[in-house]
Each structure stands twice: as C-alpha cells, then as structure tokens.
C-alpha cells in the first residue's frame, strides 16, 4: 500500500471549498474529498503544533505522553521504555507501521523547529527541507515540495510506503503571492463576520494576537514595529498592528486564503508526480492539519491561542483506494485527529497497541454506520492554558491560566483576567461564540464540567500517566508567558497610551499567577 499524508500547519477546515467555503482556496483538496471521505467533526486532542504532532506520532493524549505545550516542562516527551527497549504497548506510531513492512518517511522541518526529535526519529527516513533565505523551519511550500518530489521520483513505484509531507505556509506571517491573492479574491466574497460592530466590541482587549495588539510586545522598539521584525521580507503578507475595521480583517483573511491556495497548488504537484509514474489511483491520500487559527473568534486573529474550535478543529480528508466511496462521503461522527494512526494500522492489519488512546474510524471510510466519539476533551498549552469539551453542538472551555489575555465579554466578569473561568457556547445558535452561556445554562455547564473533571481524573490515574495533569502543572509553574511577558506588555501599553485598565490587567496576570490565586 502507498500512503501520502499531507499535514498543513494552521489549516482550519471552514476555509476549504469542500467544507463549504465561499472562495476557491482548495481545488486540489476538494478533488481528494470528492473521491474519499470528509470528516466534519475532527479535532486535535492537544494543541498547538508540538502537542498536536506528538499526539499524532504517539497515538496518545498529551496528558499521557507529557507534551502539552511548546516550552518548559510541558514540551518534553516521555519516552516509554527502559534502556534500549521501548514499551511495545506505547510505540511511536510511524515506528510501529514498519512492523507491517511499511517504509515510513517524513519531509518536514518540524523536528528541528520545535526540538521534537521524537517525531522525526519515529520515521524510517527523515528529510529536512531548507530554504536559504527563510531559515530552518520557515521554508515555503515550494521547498518542501522539491524534497518530496525528489523522494517520489525514486520511490513512488515501490510498494508499501507512507510519505508524510508537512507545509507551513498558512502559518502567519503569510507569503504574498499575487497569483494566489488574485485567484481567491476573484473567486468569491470574504466571510461577512466579524462585522464592524463585532470589531468594535473587541477593542480594549489585552494580549498579543488580539484586535487591540497583534504583535508580541518584544517585537516593538520604542512603540514601533521595525520592518525587519520576525524575519519579515518584502514579499511577506504582514499583519496589521491591530484590528480596528473591516479593511484590517480583509487583509488577514486574504493573506490566509492565499496561503491556503498556494499550499493547495503544492499538493497538486505531489499528485502529479504520482500520476506521472502511474500510481496515483493506487495511492491513499490524506490531508489534515495540526490545528487551525482564529479569524476573529474571541477577538483573536491569525493565531492559535486557546482550546476553542478555531484552534482545535482541523480538516481531515481521506481517499483510500478500494475502501472509500468513489463519489465521496461525509462523516459527522466526532473523531480525534490522532485516530488517523489507529485507522491506518487497522486498514493495514497492524496490531493496535493496548496503551494507545487512538481508535480506528475505519467504518466511516467505508461509509458504514459510525457514531464517532460521544465527547472529546482537548487541551491547549501556550498563549492561554485551557481545556475544552466538545459534545453535540456544545463547547465548554475552561481557562486554567489565561496569561495576559482578556476580552470584555469573554468572561462573565470583565474585570478578571480569567483564572479558572469558563466559557460555554451553543455553536448551532452562535457559531462565532459571541455569547458566554455559563450562567444562562448552568445545567449544561455542570454536565460538561463533570465530563472534563472525570476525564482528567481517569487519564492521570492510568498506569500510562505520571499521576498528575501536566497542563495544570504548567499553569502553576511556567505559566503561559513564553511569548507574552506581562511586564513587557504593561510597558508597551504605557508607551502606546493604552488604558489603565489594560495595564492593570496584564500586570495582575503575573501577580495572580505568582500568588497562586486561581
């Protein structure tokens, strides 16, 4: 069996045509969906990048594999085993597949960018794409495709391989490509939300990636963003310093959509390489992502800040010869993104390790009856350490530590930075999650609160865990301050003339963290 696994960073599903988007961002991905199965309710168990891909590579929740964040003790993978002998019931996923004779290869700079050597080492072969003018881990899609095509030129006709190809382009700051900008702009209207009223409501937030201040405080010099900040180049589609009107929103959306269209074109080149040697119809193709990005939800733009749907929900499109329907199908059952590894094992008749949390969704690929998981519990551990429960149309979010983030209306008490506070949204009635229903629907909040607490208790008491919750431990040790130092933000806000309330909020974030007042 041949398997091409395309992994796109920061890709949210509702900006793809096959998921109903109004713009033609993804003709290649759409064609894959037309001949396979599209999963409408797929979520990353742990985000952002490092926790998500570690979960995919291990088939295990971050609460068990130890990786729940990008930094501090939450970044370290707990390698199960002793001496030279790994635990056979907790193998790395892509190291487990060779047991069935599958040669696994990754084309990705992820291991280097995130110091995640457990990821690359899980493959039989790991190829590091580079870009001379971008730096390691920041290469554009064409450099990734170049290495992937080089591998395919030598191995596409071989039997039994899995090639993982990972693209960064939809991760900000976006590459400006006139060809792709024109294509998406001409193909359809931008989303009409957030409108100006919503943008106005988002003013006065604190923290980076918000409508108030998009860049990190550390990127400013004397209150200004230097042109070379964060490796920007002339052809980068840079972000506005703040989001104050629809023109700012449109710039963000255009850059994001163009980067998706650019990546889609790279995927087209991979499929063409398979076509040239006559194995395209014999190759399973999977397209997914590690997490998504907010586009105004909870006042956040172009980044992944907490465990809400824009971050946790990812696309999953699977086309598998002789398994998936030729005319396409849609699965509405809830799945974790890492369930993909269990499904691949199931289809290849590879034994599922007992201590994987991943479960196969094979019936869904055959368009058979498939209920999916009744509820999902997902964690996020960088800008705002948080956890969410997804059940039916409800999402319940608990902020273990909000860092310097706050947004009047996000919390029931706008004077609090949000420690231990909760959000509850009915996504069927309020898809943009503008109303917090914790007080209006205490029955639902109580039920989902119990689901989360029970899930955490169950996970940390298994023999596969350390006995503590690493996400909660991070909230009380390192805190979510990797990119957001409260003192830097307070100083920046004073320079920019922000309100005393905003200054007080970010200063209290560190003070309350230090005093363990949660």
Secondary structure as GFF3:
##gff-version 3
##sequence-region A 1 518
A	DSSP	beta_strand	2	8	.	.	.	ID=ss1
A	DSSP	three_ten_helix	13	15	.	.	.	ID=ss2
A	DSSP	three_ten_helix	17	19	.	.	.	ID=ss3
A	DSSP	alpha_helix	27	34	.	.	.	ID=ss4
A	DSSP	beta_strand	37	39	.	.	.	ID=ss5
A	DSSP	beta_strand	42	43	.	.	.	ID=ss6
A	DSSP	beta_strand	46	47	.	.	.	ID=ss7
A	DSSP	alpha_helix	49	58	.	.	.	ID=ss8
A	DSSP	alpha_helix	62	65	.	.	.	ID=ss9
A	DSSP	three_ten_helix	72	75	.	.	.	ID=ss10
A	DSSP	beta_strand	81	82	.	.	.	ID=ss11
A	DSSP	beta_strand	85	86	.	.	.	ID=ss12
A	DSSP	alpha_helix	93	96	.	.	.	ID=ss13
A	DSSP	three_ten_helix	97	100	.	.	.	ID=ss14
A	DSSP	beta_strand	103	107	.	.	.	ID=ss15
A	DSSP	alpha_helix	110	113	.	.	.	ID=ss16
A	DSSP	alpha_helix	117	121	.	.	.	ID=ss17
A	DSSP	beta_strand	125	127	.	.	.	ID=ss18
A	DSSP	alpha_helix	141	155	.	.	.	ID=ss19
A	DSSP	beta_strand	161	167	.	.	.	ID=ss20
A	DSSP	beta_strand	174	175	.	.	.	ID=ss21
A	DSSP	alpha_helix	178	187	.	.	.	ID=ss22
A	DSSP	alpha_helix	196	201	.	.	.	ID=ss23
A	DSSP	three_ten_helix	217	219	.	.	.	ID=ss24
A	DSSP	beta_strand	220	221	.	.	.	ID=ss25
A	DSSP	beta_strand	224	225	.	.	.	ID=ss26
A	DSSP	three_ten_helix	229	231	.	.	.	ID=ss27
A	DSSP	beta_strand	236	237	.	.	.	ID=ss28
A	DSSP	alpha_helix	246	276	.	.	.	ID=ss29
A	DSSP	three_ten_helix	280	282	.	.	.	ID=ss30
A	DSSP	beta_strand	283	289	.	.	.	ID=ss31
A	DSSP	beta_strand	294	295	.	.	.	ID=ss32
A	DSSP	three_ten_helix	297	299	.	.	.	ID=ss33
A	DSSP	beta_strand	301	303	.	.	.	ID=ss34
A	DSSP	alpha_helix	309	312	.	.	.	ID=ss35
A	DSSP	beta_strand	316	319	.	.	.	ID=ss36
A	DSSP	beta_strand	329	331	.	.	.	ID=ss37
A	DSSP	beta_strand	335	336	.	.	.	ID=ss38
A	DSSP	alpha_helix	339	347	.	.	.	ID=ss39
A	DSSP	alpha_helix	362	365	.	.	.	ID=ss40
A	DSSP	beta_strand	376	380	.	.	.	ID=ss41
A	DSSP	beta_strand	385	391	.	.	.	ID=ss42
A	DSSP	beta_strand	394	401	.	.	.	ID=ss43
A	DSSP	beta_strand	422	426	.	.	.	ID=ss44
A	DSSP	alpha_helix	442	460	.	.	.	ID=ss45
A	DSSP	alpha_helix	470	476	.	.	.	ID=ss46
A	DSSP	alpha_helix	486	496	.	.	.	ID=ss47
A	DSSP	alpha_helix	500	514	.	.	.	ID=ss48
###
